[in-house]
Amino acid sequence: METKRAEIPSSVLDDLCSRFILHIPSEERDNAIRVCFQIELAHWFYLDFYMQNTPGLPQCGIRDFAKADILLLL
C-alpha cells in the first residue's frame, strides 16, 4: 500500500535544507546516523516553527518528512 507523501512547499524545504543539511561537515556526510540526526532536527524545527506560524501546512511524521524532497537535495 502506497502512502501519499506530505506536500511541503519547496520554499520550506529549501530553508530547512540550508539550515540543517547543507552545513553538515563533509567528513560527517557519509555517516548515516549524523545525516538522520540532522533530518530529525529539521523535522522538529518544521513542527515547532513552521507548523505553528503557517496555517495550512501538512502535518507529517518523521517518516513522511524524511521521504519529502529534502532528501533529493543531499
C-alpha positions in Angstrom: 0.0 0.0 0.0 1.5 3.3 -1.1 1.2 6.3 1.2 0.9 9.8 0.0 3.9 12.0 0.6 3.5 15.2 2.5 3.5 18.1 0.1 5.7 20.5 2.0 6.3 23.7 -0.1 9.6 23.8 -1.8 10.4 27.2 -0.1 10.1 25.5 3.3 12.2 22.5 2.2 14.9 24.8 0.8 15.0 26.7 4.1 15.2 23.6 6.2 17.9 22.1 3.9 20.0 25.2 4.2 19.6 25.3 8.0 20.2 21.6 8.7 21.5 19.6 5.8 23.8 21.7 3.6 26.1 22.7 6.5 26.9 19.2 7.7 30.7 19.0 7.6 31.9 17.0 4.7 33.5 14.3 6.9 30.1 13.6 8.5 28.1 13.4 5.3 29.0 9.8 4.9 27.8 9.0 8.4 24.1 7.9 8.0 23.4 8.4 11.7 24.7 12.0 11.6 22.6 12.8 8.5 19.5 11.2 10.1 20.0 13.3 13.2 20.1 16.4 11.1 16.9 15.3 9.3 15.3 14.8 12.7 16.3 18.3 13.8 14.8 19.7 10.6 11.6 17.8 11.3 11.3 19.2 14.8 12.0 22.7 13.5 9.3 22.2 10.9 6.8 21.1 13.6 7.8 23.7 16.2 8.3 26.7 13.9 6.7 26.4 10.5 3.5 24.5 11.6 2.9 26.9 14.5 3.3 30.0 12.3 2.0 28.9 8.9 -1.6 27.7 8.7 -2.3 25.0 6.2 1.0 23.2 6.1 0.6 19.4 6.2 1.3 17.7 9.5 3.6 14.7 8.9 5.6 12.3 11.0 9.3 11.8 10.7 8.9 9.0 8.0 6.8 11.2 5.7 9.1 14.1 6.4 12.2 12.1 5.5 10.6 11.0 2.3 9.9 14.6 1.3 12.1 16.2 -1.3 14.6 17.3 1.3 16.5 14.1 0.7 16.8 14.9 -3.0 18.9 17.9 -2.1 21.6 15.8 -0.4 
